[in-house]
Amino acid sequence: MKDLKLISKILRMYYIDNLTQTVIANKLSISRIKVARFLYYARDNKMVDVRLNIPLGDFDELERKLEIKFHLNECRIVPSLENIDELYNIN
């Protein structure tokens, strides 16, 4: 098993402190490639949970549902504040 203490330190430095892989590698006296491998290992082993907080007006998921439902090559939604609730009501 990988060194969990080192991985958790790298995760904190990368995701919380926003340090680059190169800076982390220099601080920990390891290679940047090793830092990258630990980050990939952590993601692959569900040690990291990625969540997107997309601002209002970005309708990727809804566009994708419409593309699938209506067999469209591409769909773009242009929101209108008057009917914003209707945009999410497709069945």
PyMOL Python script that loads the backbone (N, CA, C, O; Angstrom):
from pymol import cmd

cmd.read_pdbstr("""\
ATOM      1  N   MET A   1       0.841  -1.189   0.000  1.00  0.00           N
ATOM      2  CA  MET A   1       0.000   0.000   0.000  1.00  0.00           C
ATOM      3  C   MET A   1       0.883   1.248   0.000  1.00  0.00           C
ATOM      4  O   MET A   1       1.974   1.260   0.569  1.00  0.00           O
ATOM      5  N   LYS A   2       0.397   2.264  -0.633  1.00  0.00           N
ATOM      6  CA  LYS A   2       1.136   3.523  -0.719  1.00  0.00           C
ATOM      7  C   LYS A   2       1.222   4.186   0.650  1.00  0.00           C
ATOM      8  O   LYS A   2       0.458   3.861   1.559  1.00  0.00           O
ATOM      9  N   ASP A   3       2.147   5.106   0.783  1.00  0.00           N
ATOM     10  CA  ASP A   3       2.347   5.841   2.026  1.00  0.00           C
ATOM     11  C   ASP A   3       1.212   6.859   2.202  1.00  0.00           C
ATOM     12  O   ASP A   3       1.242   7.937   1.608  1.00  0.00           O
ATOM     13  N   LEU A   4       0.220   6.511   3.015  1.00  0.00           N
ATOM     14  CA  LEU A   4      -0.975   7.352   3.170  1.00  0.00           C
ATOM     15  C   LEU A   4      -0.661   8.711   3.782  1.00  0.00           C
ATOM     16  O   LEU A   4      -1.302   9.706   3.444  1.00  0.00           O
ATOM     17  N   LYS A   5       0.315   8.761   4.673  1.00  0.00           N
ATOM     18  CA  LYS A   5       0.676  10.035   5.281  1.00  0.00           C
ATOM     19  C   LYS A   5       1.243  10.995   4.233  1.00  0.00           C
ATOM     20  O   LYS A   5       0.900  12.177   4.212  1.00  0.00           O
ATOM     21  N   LEU A   6       2.106  10.480   3.374  1.00  0.00           N
ATOM     22  CA  LEU A   6       2.683  11.301   2.310  1.00  0.00           C
ATOM     23  C   LEU A   6       1.606  11.717   1.312  1.00  0.00           C
ATOM     24  O   LEU A   6       1.578  12.865   0.867  1.00  0.00           O
ATOM     25  N   ILE A   7       0.731  10.797   0.965  1.00  0.00           N
ATOM     26  CA  ILE A   7      -0.352  11.114   0.025  1.00  0.00           C
ATOM     27  C   ILE A   7      -1.252  12.202   0.604  1.00  0.00           C
ATOM     28  O   ILE A   7      -1.597  13.152  -0.099  1.00  0.00           O
ATOM     29  N   SER A   8      -1.633  12.079   1.857  1.00  0.00           N
ATOM     30  CA  SER A   8      -2.526  13.082   2.449  1.00  0.00           C
ATOM     31  C   SER A   8      -1.832  14.447   2.511  1.00  0.00           C
ATOM     32  O   SER A   8      -2.482  15.479   2.348  1.00  0.00           O
ATOM     33  N   LYS A   9      -0.544  14.454   2.742  1.00  0.00           N
ATOM     34  CA  LYS A   9       0.204  15.709   2.758  1.00  0.00           C
ATOM     35  C   LYS A   9       0.213  16.339   1.358  1.00  0.00           C
ATOM     36  O   LYS A   9       0.008  17.543   1.209  1.00  0.00           O
ATOM     37  N   ILE A  10       0.450  15.518   0.352  1.00  0.00           N
ATOM     38  CA  ILE A  10       0.445  16.005  -1.034  1.00  0.00           C
ATOM     39  C   ILE A  10      -0.936  16.519  -1.410  1.00  0.00           C
ATOM     40  O   ILE A  10      -1.053  17.565  -2.049  1.00  0.00           O
ATOM     41  N   LEU A  11      -1.989  15.794  -1.020  1.00  0.00           N
ATOM     42  CA  LEU A  11      -3.358  16.225  -1.345  1.00  0.00           C
ATOM     43  C   LEU A  11      -3.676  17.574  -0.709  1.00  0.00           C
ATOM     44  O   LEU A  11      -4.261  18.448  -1.348  1.00  0.00           O
ATOM     45  N   ARG A  12      -3.288  17.733   0.549  1.00  0.00           N
ATOM     46  CA  ARG A  12      -3.528  19.017   1.217  1.00  0.00           C
ATOM     47  C   ARG A  12      -2.779  20.144   0.521  1.00  0.00           C
ATOM     48  O   ARG A  12      -3.338  21.215   0.284  1.00  0.00           O
ATOM     49  N   MET A  13      -1.538  19.907   0.199  1.00  0.00           N
ATOM     50  CA  MET A  13      -0.721  20.936  -0.442  1.00  0.00           C
ATOM     51  C   MET A  13      -1.269  21.313  -1.828  1.00  0.00           C
ATOM     52  O   MET A  13      -1.265  22.480  -2.218  1.00  0.00           O
ATOM     53  N   TYR A  14      -1.732  20.306  -2.546  1.00  0.00           N
ATOM     54  CA  TYR A  14      -2.207  20.525  -3.914  1.00  0.00           C
ATOM     55  C   TYR A  14      -3.609  21.137  -3.951  1.00  0.00           C
ATOM     56  O   TYR A  14      -3.833  22.147  -4.618  1.00  0.00           O
ATOM     57  N   TYR A  15      -4.548  20.519  -3.233  1.00  0.00           N
ATOM     58  CA  TYR A  15      -5.941  20.940  -3.324  1.00  0.00           C
ATOM     59  C   TYR A  15      -6.319  22.060  -2.359  1.00  0.00           C
ATOM     60  O   TYR A  15      -7.188  22.870  -2.685  1.00  0.00           O
ATOM     61  N   ILE A  16      -5.713  22.133  -1.211  1.00  0.00           N
ATOM     62  CA  ILE A  16      -6.083  23.149  -0.226  1.00  0.00           C
ATOM     63  C   ILE A  16      -5.150  24.352  -0.296  1.00  0.00           C
ATOM     64  O   ILE A  16      -5.600  25.498  -0.295  1.00  0.00           O
ATOM     65  N   ASP A  17      -3.845  24.082  -0.357  1.00  0.00           N
ATOM     66  CA  ASP A  17      -2.882  25.180  -0.410  1.00  0.00           C
ATOM     67  C   ASP A  17      -2.651  25.695  -1.827  1.00  0.00           C
ATOM     68  O   ASP A  17      -1.994  26.719  -2.016  1.00  0.00           O
ATOM     69  N   ASN A  18      -3.190  24.987  -2.829  1.00  0.00           N
ATOM     70  CA  ASN A  18      -3.063  25.367  -4.247  1.00  0.00           C
ATOM     71  C   ASN A  18      -1.615  25.476  -4.709  1.00  0.00           C
ATOM     72  O   ASN A  18      -1.276  26.355  -5.501  1.00  0.00           O
ATOM     73  N   LEU A  19      -0.773  24.593  -4.219  1.00  0.00           N
ATOM     74  CA  LEU A  19       0.614  24.573  -4.666  1.00  0.00           C
ATOM     75  C   LEU A  19       0.718  23.735  -5.933  1.00  0.00           C
ATOM     76  O   LEU A  19      -0.045  22.789  -6.125  1.00  0.00           O
ATOM     77  N   THR A  20       1.661  24.085  -6.790  1.00  0.00           N
ATOM     78  CA  THR A  20       1.862  23.306  -8.006  1.00  0.00           C
ATOM     79  C   THR A  20       2.591  22.007  -7.673  1.00  0.00           C
ATOM     80  O   THR A  20       3.188  21.867  -6.605  1.00  0.00           O
ATOM     81  N   GLN A  21       2.531  21.075  -8.596  1.00  0.00           N
ATOM     82  CA  GLN A  21       3.223  19.808  -8.396  1.00  0.00           C
ATOM     83  C   GLN A  21       4.726  20.028  -8.236  1.00  0.00           C
ATOM     84  O   GLN A  21       5.379  19.347  -7.446  1.00  0.00           O
ATOM     85  N   THR A  22       5.265  20.978  -8.986  1.00  0.00           N
ATOM     86  CA  THR A  22       6.696  21.275  -8.901  1.00  0.00           C
ATOM     87  C   THR A  22       7.072  21.819  -7.533  1.00  0.00           C
ATOM     88  O   THR A  22       8.080  21.405  -6.959  1.00  0.00           O
ATOM     89  N   VAL A  23       6.275  22.740  -7.004  1.00  0.00           N
ATOM     90  CA  VAL A  23       6.547  23.311  -5.682  1.00  0.00           C
ATOM     91  C   VAL A  23       6.453  22.225  -4.614  1.00  0.00           C
ATOM     92  O   VAL A  23       7.293  22.156  -3.717  1.00  0.00           O
ATOM     93  N   ILE A  24       5.434  21.383  -4.713  1.00  0.00           N
ATOM     94  CA  ILE A  24       5.269  20.286  -3.753  1.00  0.00           C
ATOM     95  C   ILE A  24       6.484  19.361  -3.810  1.00  0.00           C
ATOM     96  O   ILE A  24       7.036  18.977  -2.779  1.00  0.00           O
ATOM     97  N   ALA A  25       6.887  19.013  -5.016  1.00  0.00           N
ATOM     98  CA  ALA A  25       8.040  18.125  -5.186  1.00  0.00           C
ATOM     99  C   ALA A  25       9.282  18.724  -4.539  1.00  0.00           C
ATOM    100  O   ALA A  25      10.029  18.027  -3.852  1.00  0.00           O
ATOM    101  N   ASN A  26       9.499  20.012  -4.758  1.00  0.00           N
ATOM    102  CA  ASN A  26      10.670  20.671  -4.169  1.00  0.00           C
ATOM    103  C   ASN A  26      10.595  20.687  -2.643  1.00  0.00           C
ATOM    104  O   ASN A  26      11.595  20.437  -1.970  1.00  0.00           O
ATOM    105  N   LYS A  27       9.414  20.979  -2.094  1.00  0.00           N
ATOM    106  CA  LYS A  27       9.259  21.036  -0.638  1.00  0.00           C
ATOM    107  C   LYS A  27       9.455  19.671   0.015  1.00  0.00           C
ATOM    108  O   LYS A  27       9.965  19.577   1.131  1.00  0.00           O
ATOM    109  N   LEU A  28       9.044  18.610  -0.692  1.00  0.00           N
ATOM    110  CA  LEU A  28       9.122  17.264  -0.127  1.00  0.00           C
ATOM    111  C   LEU A  28      10.356  16.488  -0.594  1.00  0.00           C
ATOM    112  O   LEU A  28      10.559  15.333  -0.217  1.00  0.00           O
ATOM    113  N   SER A  29      11.167  17.139  -1.414  1.00  0.00           N
ATOM    114  CA  SER A  29      12.391  16.510  -1.951  1.00  0.00           C
ATOM    115  C   SER A  29      12.103  15.201  -2.694  1.00  0.00           C
ATOM    116  O   SER A  29      12.799  14.199  -2.528  1.00  0.00           O
ATOM    117  N   ILE A  30      11.052  15.247  -3.517  1.00  0.00           N
ATOM    118  CA  ILE A  30      10.731  14.110  -4.387  1.00  0.00           C
ATOM    119  C   ILE A  30      10.540  14.655  -5.797  1.00  0.00           C
ATOM    120  O   ILE A  30      10.498  15.870  -5.989  1.00  0.00           O
ATOM    121  N   SER A  31      10.424  13.773  -6.784  1.00  0.00           N
ATOM    122  CA  SER A  31      10.257  14.238  -8.161  1.00  0.00           C
ATOM    123  C   SER A  31       8.820  14.712  -8.411  1.00  0.00           C
ATOM    124  O   SER A  31       7.890  14.286  -7.725  1.00  0.00           O
ATOM    125  N   ARG A  32       8.652  15.588  -9.391  1.00  0.00           N
ATOM    126  CA  ARG A  32       7.328  16.059  -9.764  1.00  0.00           C
ATOM    127  C   ARG A  32       6.501  14.891 -10.294  1.00  0.00           C
ATOM    128  O   ARG A  32       5.294  14.830 -10.064  1.00  0.00           O
ATOM    129  N   ILE A  33       7.135  13.981 -10.990  1.00  0.00           N
ATOM    130  CA  ILE A  33       6.444  12.798 -11.514  1.00  0.00           C
ATOM    131  C   ILE A  33       5.874  11.961 -10.369  1.00  0.00           C
ATOM    132  O   ILE A  33       4.770  11.427 -10.474  1.00  0.00           O
ATOM    133  N   LYS A  34       6.622  11.852  -9.291  1.00  0.00           N
ATOM    134  CA  LYS A  34       6.142  11.090  -8.134  1.00  0.00           C
ATOM    135  C   LYS A  34       4.916  11.777  -7.516  1.00  0.00           C
ATOM    136  O   LYS A  34       3.962  11.111  -7.116  1.00  0.00           O
ATOM    137  N   VAL A  35       4.951  13.107  -7.442  1.00  0.00           N
ATOM    138  CA  VAL A  35       3.791  13.862  -6.947  1.00  0.00           C
ATOM    139  C   VAL A  35       2.586  13.578  -7.833  1.00  0.00           C
ATOM    140  O   VAL A  35       1.499  13.297  -7.329  1.00  0.00           O
ATOM    141  N   ALA A  36       2.770  13.650  -9.152  1.00  0.00           N
ATOM    142  CA  ALA A  36       1.676  13.393 -10.098  1.00  0.00           C
ATOM    143  C   ALA A  36       1.128  11.983  -9.925  1.00  0.00           C
ATOM    144  O   ALA A  36      -0.086  11.781  -9.963  1.00  0.00           O
ATOM    145  N   ARG A  37       2.006  11.012  -9.737  1.00  0.00           N
ATOM    146  CA  ARG A  37       1.563   9.618  -9.558  1.00  0.00           C
ATOM    147  C   ARG A  37       0.751   9.451  -8.281  1.00  0.00           C
ATOM    148  O   ARG A  37      -0.245   8.728  -8.262  1.00  0.00           O
ATOM    149  N   PHE A  38       1.179  10.124  -7.212  1.00  0.00           N
ATOM    150  CA  PHE A  38       0.399  10.058  -5.973  1.00  0.00           C
ATOM    151  C   PHE A  38      -0.973  10.705  -6.156  1.00  0.00           C
ATOM    152  O   PHE A  38      -1.969  10.199  -5.638  1.00  0.00           O
ATOM    153  N   LEU A  39      -1.034  11.810  -6.883  1.00  0.00           N
ATOM    154  CA  LEU A  39      -2.324  12.467  -7.140  1.00  0.00           C
ATOM    155  C   LEU A  39      -3.240  11.552  -7.956  1.00  0.00           C
ATOM    156  O   LEU A  39      -4.427  11.433  -7.654  1.00  0.00           O
ATOM    157  N   TYR A  40      -2.692  10.907  -8.987  1.00  0.00           N
ATOM    158  CA  TYR A  40      -3.491   9.956  -9.774  1.00  0.00           C
ATOM    159  C   TYR A  40      -3.933   8.775  -8.921  1.00  0.00           C
ATOM    160  O   TYR A  40      -5.079   8.334  -9.012  1.00  0.00           O
ATOM    161  N   TYR A  41      -3.033   8.265  -8.099  1.00  0.00           N
ATOM    162  CA  TYR A  41      -3.360   7.153  -7.211  1.00  0.00           C
ATOM    163  C   TYR A  41      -4.523   7.536  -6.286  1.00  0.00           C
ATOM    164  O   TYR A  41      -5.456   6.758  -6.092  1.00  0.00           O
ATOM    165  N   ALA A  42      -4.451   8.739  -5.723  1.00  0.00           N
ATOM    166  CA  ALA A  42      -5.491   9.201  -4.794  1.00  0.00           C
ATOM    167  C   ALA A  42      -6.844   9.307  -5.500  1.00  0.00           C
ATOM    168  O   ALA A  42      -7.867   8.913  -4.941  1.00  0.00           O
ATOM    169  N   ARG A  43      -6.855   9.836  -6.721  1.00  0.00           N
ATOM    170  CA  ARG A  43      -8.119   9.939  -7.469  1.00  0.00           C
ATOM    171  C   ARG A  43      -8.660   8.562  -7.818  1.00  0.00           C
ATOM    172  O   ARG A  43      -9.851   8.293  -7.663  1.00  0.00           O
ATOM    173  N   ASP A  44      -7.764   7.686  -8.297  1.00  0.00           N
ATOM    174  CA  ASP A  44      -8.189   6.335  -8.677  1.00  0.00           C
ATOM    175  C   ASP A  44      -8.727   5.537  -7.498  1.00  0.00           C
ATOM    176  O   ASP A  44      -9.570   4.658  -7.673  1.00  0.00           O
ATOM    177  N   ASN A  45      -8.246   5.838  -6.309  1.00  0.00           N
ATOM    178  CA  ASN A  45      -8.668   5.116  -5.104  1.00  0.00           C
ATOM    179  C   ASN A  45      -9.684   5.891  -4.271  1.00  0.00           C
ATOM    180  O   ASN A  45      -9.853   5.634  -3.079  1.00  0.00           O
ATOM    181  N   LYS A  46     -10.347   6.827  -4.905  1.00  0.00           N
ATOM    182  CA  LYS A  46     -11.460   7.577  -4.295  1.00  0.00           C
ATOM    183  C   LYS A  46     -11.062   8.331  -3.030  1.00  0.00           C
ATOM    184  O   LYS A  46     -11.882   8.519  -2.131  1.00  0.00           O
ATOM    185  N   MET A  47      -9.813   8.757  -2.964  1.00  0.00           N
ATOM    186  CA  MET A  47      -9.362   9.579  -1.842  1.00  0.00           C
ATOM    187  C   MET A  47      -9.677  11.050  -2.092  1.00  0.00           C
ATOM    188  O   MET A  47      -9.597  11.879  -1.186  1.00  0.00           O
ATOM    189  N   VAL A  48     -10.036  11.359  -3.336  1.00  0.00           N
ATOM    190  CA  VAL A  48     -10.353  12.723  -3.737  1.00  0.00           C
ATOM    191  C   VAL A  48     -11.733  12.715  -4.365  1.00  0.00           C
ATOM    192  O   VAL A  48     -12.036  11.861  -5.198  1.00  0.00           O
ATOM    193  N   ASP A  49     -12.563  13.652  -3.974  1.00  0.00           N
ATOM    194  CA  ASP A  49     -13.906  13.789  -4.529  1.00  0.00           C
ATOM    195  C   ASP A  49     -13.957  15.106  -5.293  1.00  0.00           C
ATOM    196  O   ASP A  49     -13.845  16.177  -4.696  1.00  0.00           O
ATOM    197  N   VAL A  50     -14.125  15.032  -6.608  1.00  0.00           N
ATOM    198  CA  VAL A  50     -14.166  16.235  -7.434  1.00  0.00           C
ATOM    199  C   VAL A  50     -15.618  16.640  -7.640  1.00  0.00           C
ATOM    200  O   VAL A  50     -16.449  15.828  -8.044  1.00  0.00           O
ATOM    201  N   ARG A  51     -15.910  17.893  -7.360  1.00  0.00           N
ATOM    202  CA  ARG A  51     -17.271  18.406  -7.524  1.00  0.00           C
ATOM    203  C   ARG A  51     -17.182  19.720  -8.277  1.00  0.00           C
ATOM    204  O   ARG A  51     -16.374  20.585  -7.938  1.00  0.00           O
ATOM    205  N   LEU A  52     -18.008  19.866  -9.295  1.00  0.00           N
ATOM    206  CA  LEU A  52     -18.049  21.100 -10.072  1.00  0.00           C
ATOM    207  C   LEU A  52     -19.200  21.959  -9.587  1.00  0.00           C
ATOM    208  O   LEU A  52     -20.330  21.483  -9.469  1.00  0.00           O
ATOM    209  N   ASN A  53     -18.924  23.193  -9.312  1.00  0.00           N
ATOM    210  CA  ASN A  53     -19.954  24.159  -8.947  1.00  0.00           C
ATOM    211  C   ASN A  53     -20.063  25.148 -10.095  1.00  0.00           C
ATOM    212  O   ASN A  53     -19.395  26.181 -10.126  1.00  0.00           O
ATOM    213  N   ILE A  54     -20.926  24.797 -11.034  1.00  0.00           N
ATOM    214  CA  ILE A  54     -21.049  25.588 -12.253  1.00  0.00           C
ATOM    215  C   ILE A  54     -22.060  26.698 -12.020  1.00  0.00           C
ATOM    216  O   ILE A  54     -23.152  26.445 -11.512  1.00  0.00           O
ATOM    217  N   PRO A  55     -21.705  27.930 -12.387  1.00  0.00           N
ATOM    218  CA  PRO A  55     -22.610  29.058 -12.165  1.00  0.00           C
ATOM    219  C   PRO A  55     -23.855  28.987 -13.058  1.00  0.00           C
ATOM    220  O   PRO A  55     -23.868  28.323 -14.094  1.00  0.00           O
ATOM    221  N   LEU A  56     -24.890  29.689 -12.619  1.00  0.00           N
ATOM    222  CA  LEU A  56     -26.143  29.767 -13.376  1.00  0.00           C
ATOM    223  C   LEU A  56     -25.838  30.216 -14.795  1.00  0.00           C
ATOM    224  O   LEU A  56     -25.058  31.145 -15.005  1.00  0.00           O
ATOM    225  N   GLY A  57     -26.448  29.562 -15.759  1.00  0.00           N
ATOM    226  CA  GLY A  57     -26.238  29.920 -17.147  1.00  0.00           C
ATOM    227  C   GLY A  57     -25.422  28.874 -17.881  1.00  0.00           C
ATOM    228  O   GLY A  57     -25.328  28.920 -19.108  1.00  0.00           O
ATOM    229  N   ASP A  58     -24.835  27.943 -17.168  1.00  0.00           N
ATOM    230  CA  ASP A  58     -24.090  26.874 -17.796  1.00  0.00           C
ATOM    231  C   ASP A  58     -24.924  25.608 -17.665  1.00  0.00           C
ATOM    232  O   ASP A  58     -25.057  25.059 -16.571  1.00  0.00           O
ATOM    233  N   PHE A  59     -25.477  25.153 -18.758  1.00  0.00           N
ATOM    234  CA  PHE A  59     -26.456  24.075 -18.739  1.00  0.00           C
ATOM    235  C   PHE A  59     -25.944  22.800 -19.404  1.00  0.00           C
ATOM    236  O   PHE A  59     -26.677  22.143 -20.143  1.00  0.00           O
ATOM    237  N   ASP A  60     -24.686  22.451 -19.140  1.00  0.00           N
ATOM    238  CA  ASP A  60     -24.076  21.280 -19.782  1.00  0.00           C
ATOM    239  C   ASP A  60     -24.909  20.018 -19.622  1.00  0.00           C
ATOM    240  O   ASP A  60     -25.163  19.312 -20.598  1.00  0.00           O
ATOM    241  N   GLU A  61     -25.335  19.733 -18.402  1.00  0.00           N
ATOM    242  CA  GLU A  61     -26.076  18.494 -18.154  1.00  0.00           C
ATOM    243  C   GLU A  61     -27.416  18.494 -18.884  1.00  0.00           C
ATOM    244  O   GLU A  61     -27.790  17.490 -19.492  1.00  0.00           O
ATOM    245  N   LEU A  62     -28.131  19.595 -18.830  1.00  0.00           N
ATOM    246  CA  LEU A  62     -29.423  19.690 -19.513  1.00  0.00           C
ATOM    247  C   LEU A  62     -29.244  19.617 -21.025  1.00  0.00           C
ATOM    248  O   LEU A  62     -30.032  18.965 -21.711  1.00  0.00           O
ATOM    249  N   GLU A  63     -28.217  20.278 -21.548  1.00  0.00           N
ATOM    250  CA  GLU A  63     -27.941  20.208 -22.988  1.00  0.00           C
ATOM    251  C   GLU A  63     -27.654  18.761 -23.399  1.00  0.00           C
ATOM    252  O   GLU A  63     -28.128  18.299 -24.437  1.00  0.00           O
ATOM    253  N   ARG A  64     -26.880  18.056 -22.582  1.00  0.00           N
ATOM    254  CA  ARG A  64     -26.547  16.664 -22.877  1.00  0.00           C
ATOM    255  C   ARG A  64     -27.805  15.789 -22.873  1.00  0.00           C
ATOM    256  O   ARG A  64     -27.957  14.920 -23.732  1.00  0.00           O
ATOM    257  N   LYS A  65     -28.707  16.015 -21.911  1.00  0.00           N
ATOM    258  CA  LYS A  65     -29.956  15.243 -21.861  1.00  0.00           C
ATOM    259  C   LYS A  65     -30.805  15.495 -23.107  1.00  0.00           C
ATOM    260  O   LYS A  65     -31.385  14.566 -23.668  1.00  0.00           O
ATOM    261  N   LEU A  66     -30.875  16.749 -23.533  1.00  0.00           N
ATOM    262  CA  LEU A  66     -31.652  17.083 -24.733  1.00  0.00           C
ATOM    263  C   LEU A  66     -31.027  16.462 -25.978  1.00  0.00           C
ATOM    264  O   LEU A  66     -31.738  15.967 -26.852  1.00  0.00           O
ATOM    265  N   GLU A  67     -29.696  16.487 -26.059  1.00  0.00           N
ATOM    266  CA  GLU A  67     -29.007  15.882 -27.203  1.00  0.00           C
ATOM    267  C   GLU A  67     -29.321  14.394 -27.295  1.00  0.00           C
ATOM    268  O   GLU A  67     -29.558  13.867 -28.382  1.00  0.00           O
ATOM    269  N   ILE A  68     -29.320  13.725 -26.152  1.00  0.00           N
ATOM    270  CA  ILE A  68     -29.609  12.285 -26.134  1.00  0.00           C
ATOM    271  C   ILE A  68     -31.067  12.023 -26.470  1.00  0.00           C
ATOM    272  O   ILE A  68     -31.378  11.179 -27.309  1.00  0.00           O
ATOM    273  N   LYS A  69     -31.958  12.754 -25.808  1.00  0.00           N
ATOM    274  CA  LYS A  69     -33.397  12.512 -25.987  1.00  0.00           C
ATOM    275  C   LYS A  69     -33.855  12.760 -27.422  1.00  0.00           C
ATOM    276  O   LYS A  69     -34.670  12.007 -27.955  1.00  0.00           O
ATOM    277  N   PHE A  70     -33.332  13.814 -28.047  1.00  0.00           N
ATOM    278  CA  PHE A  70     -33.790  14.198 -29.388  1.00  0.00           C
ATOM    279  C   PHE A  70     -32.771  13.885 -30.477  1.00  0.00           C
ATOM    280  O   PHE A  70     -32.914  14.342 -31.611  1.00  0.00           O
ATOM    281  N   HIS A  71     -31.741  13.107 -30.139  1.00  0.00           N
ATOM    282  CA  HIS A  71     -30.718  12.681 -31.099  1.00  0.00           C
ATOM    283  C   HIS A  71     -30.103  13.877 -31.834  1.00  0.00           C
ATOM    284  O   HIS A  71     -29.988  13.889 -33.060  1.00  0.00           O
ATOM    285  N   LEU A  72     -29.716  14.871 -31.049  1.00  0.00           N
ATOM    286  CA  LEU A  72     -29.126  16.089 -31.609  1.00  0.00           C
ATOM    287  C   LEU A  72     -27.601  15.985 -31.612  1.00  0.00           C
ATOM    288  O   LEU A  72     -27.007  15.381 -30.719  1.00  0.00           O
ATOM    289  N   ASN A  73     -26.978  16.582 -32.625  1.00  0.00           N
ATOM    290  CA  ASN A  73     -25.516  16.645 -32.641  1.00  0.00           C
ATOM    291  C   ASN A  73     -25.006  17.627 -31.596  1.00  0.00           C
ATOM    292  O   ASN A  73     -23.990  17.387 -30.944  1.00  0.00           O
ATOM    293  N   GLU A  74     -25.721  18.729 -31.446  1.00  0.00           N
ATOM    294  CA  GLU A  74     -25.321  19.732 -30.461  1.00  0.00           C
ATOM    295  C   GLU A  74     -26.540  20.548 -30.054  1.00  0.00           C
ATOM    296  O   GLU A  74     -27.416  20.846 -30.867  1.00  0.00           O
ATOM    297  N   CYS A  75     -26.570  20.898 -28.787  1.00  0.00           N
ATOM    298  CA  CYS A  75     -27.667  21.707 -28.246  1.00  0.00           C
ATOM    299  C   CYS A  75     -27.057  22.821 -27.402  1.00  0.00           C
ATOM    300  O   CYS A  75     -26.161  22.576 -26.594  1.00  0.00           O
ATOM    301  N   ARG A  76     -27.538  24.027 -27.588  1.00  0.00           N
ATOM    302  CA  ARG A  76     -27.108  25.167 -26.765  1.00  0.00           C
ATOM    303  C   ARG A  76     -28.345  25.818 -26.169  1.00  0.00           C
ATOM    304  O   ARG A  76     -29.292  26.151 -26.881  1.00  0.00           O
ATOM    305  N   ILE A  77     -28.325  25.994 -24.867  1.00  0.00           N
ATOM    306  CA  ILE A  77     -29.437  26.633 -24.180  1.00  0.00           C
ATOM    307  C   ILE A  77     -29.047  28.057 -23.850  1.00  0.00           C
ATOM    308  O   ILE A  77     -27.982  28.326 -23.295  1.00  0.00           O
ATOM    309  N   VAL A  78     -29.938  28.954 -24.207  1.00  0.00           N
ATOM    310  CA  VAL A  78     -29.749  30.362 -23.866  1.00  0.00           C
ATOM    311  C   VAL A  78     -30.826  30.693 -22.845  1.00  0.00           C
ATOM    312  O   VAL A  78     -32.006  30.760 -23.187  1.00  0.00           O
ATOM    313  N   PRO A  79     -30.428  30.903 -21.587  1.00  0.00           N
ATOM    314  CA  PRO A  79     -31.428  31.112 -20.540  1.00  0.00           C
ATOM    315  C   PRO A  79     -32.116  32.465 -20.632  1.00  0.00           C
ATOM    316  O   PRO A  79     -31.563  33.455 -21.112  1.00  0.00           O
ATOM    317  N   SER A  80     -33.329  32.454 -20.156  1.00  0.00           N
ATOM    318  CA  SER A  80     -34.103  33.674 -20.007  1.00  0.00           C
ATOM    319  C   SER A  80     -34.552  33.704 -18.555  1.00  0.00           C
ATOM    320  O   SER A  80     -35.144  32.736 -18.077  1.00  0.00           O
ATOM    321  N   LEU A  81     -34.290  34.771 -17.856  1.00  0.00           N
ATOM    322  CA  LEU A  81     -34.636  34.823 -16.444  1.00  0.00           C
ATOM    323  C   LEU A  81     -36.133  34.718 -16.205  1.00  0.00           C
ATOM    324  O   LEU A  81     -36.564  34.381 -15.102  1.00  0.00           O
ATOM    325  N   GLU A  82     -36.920  35.000 -17.219  1.00  0.00           N
ATOM    326  CA  GLU A  82     -38.375  34.905 -17.071  1.00  0.00           C
ATOM    327  C   GLU A  82     -38.846  33.454 -16.963  1.00  0.00           C
ATOM    328  O   GLU A  82     -39.838  33.174 -16.290  1.00  0.00           O
ATOM    329  N   ASN A  83     -38.151  32.543 -17.613  1.00  0.00           N
ATOM    330  CA  ASN A  83     -38.628  31.159 -17.610  1.00  0.00           C
ATOM    331  C   ASN A  83     -37.541  30.176 -17.176  1.00  0.00           C
ATOM    332  O   ASN A  83     -37.483  29.058 -17.687  1.00  0.00           O
ATOM    333  N   ILE A  84     -36.700  30.571 -16.261  1.00  0.00           N
ATOM    334  CA  ILE A  84     -35.584  29.736 -15.817  1.00  0.00           C
ATOM    335  C   ILE A  84     -36.057  28.395 -15.247  1.00  0.00           C
ATOM    336  O   ILE A  84     -35.377  27.386 -15.433  1.00  0.00           O
ATOM    337  N   ASP A  85     -37.204  28.356 -14.556  1.00  0.00           N
ATOM    338  CA  ASP A  85     -37.712  27.110 -13.992  1.00  0.00           C
ATOM    339  C   ASP A  85     -38.145  26.136 -15.091  1.00  0.00           C
ATOM    340  O   ASP A  85     -38.000  24.924 -14.928  1.00  0.00           O
ATOM    341  N   GLU A  86     -38.663  26.637 -16.185  1.00  0.00           N
ATOM    342  CA  GLU A  86     -39.110  25.783 -17.267  1.00  0.00           C
ATOM    343  C   GLU A  86     -37.948  25.064 -17.944  1.00  0.00           C
ATOM    344  O   GLU A  86     -38.125  23.973 -18.487  1.00  0.00           O
ATOM    345  N   LEU A  87     -36.762  25.668 -17.914  1.00  0.00           N
ATOM    346  CA  LEU A  87     -35.601  25.058 -18.562  1.00  0.00           C
ATOM    347  C   LEU A  87     -35.247  23.718 -17.947  1.00  0.00           C
ATOM    348  O   LEU A  87     -34.750  22.829 -18.640  1.00  0.00           O
ATOM    349  N   TYR A  88     -35.495  23.563 -16.659  1.00  0.00           N
ATOM    350  CA  TYR A  88     -35.142  22.329 -15.985  1.00  0.00           C
ATOM    351  C   TYR A  88     -36.268  21.307 -15.988  1.00  0.00           C
ATOM    352  O   TYR A  88     -36.114  20.226 -15.420  1.00  0.00           O
ATOM    353  N   ASN A  89     -37.372  21.618 -16.601  1.00  0.00           N
ATOM    354  CA  ASN A  89     -38.537  20.746 -16.548  1.00  0.00           C
ATOM    355  C   ASN A  89     -38.742  20.039 -17.875  1.00  0.00           C
ATOM    356  O   ASN A  89     -39.726  20.297 -18.568  1.00  0.00           O
ATOM    357  N   ILE A  90     -37.802  19.128 -18.246  1.00  0.00           N
ATOM    358  CA  ILE A  90     -37.998  18.312 -19.447  1.00  0.00           C
ATOM    359  C   ILE A  90     -38.227  16.881 -19.011  1.00  0.00           C
ATOM    360  O   ILE A  90     -37.514  16.373 -18.145  1.00  0.00           O
ATOM    361  N   ASN A  91     -39.182  16.244 -19.582  1.00  0.00           N
ATOM    362  CA  ASN A  91     -39.455  14.837 -19.238  1.00  0.00           C
ATOM    363  C   ASN A  91     -39.596  14.013 -20.464  1.00  0.00           C
ATOM    364  O   ASN A  91     -39.827  12.807 -20.375  1.00  0.00           O
TER     365      ASN A  91
END
""", "prot")
cmd.dss("prot")
cmd.show_as("cartoon", "prot")
cmd.util.cbc("prot")
cmd.orient("prot")
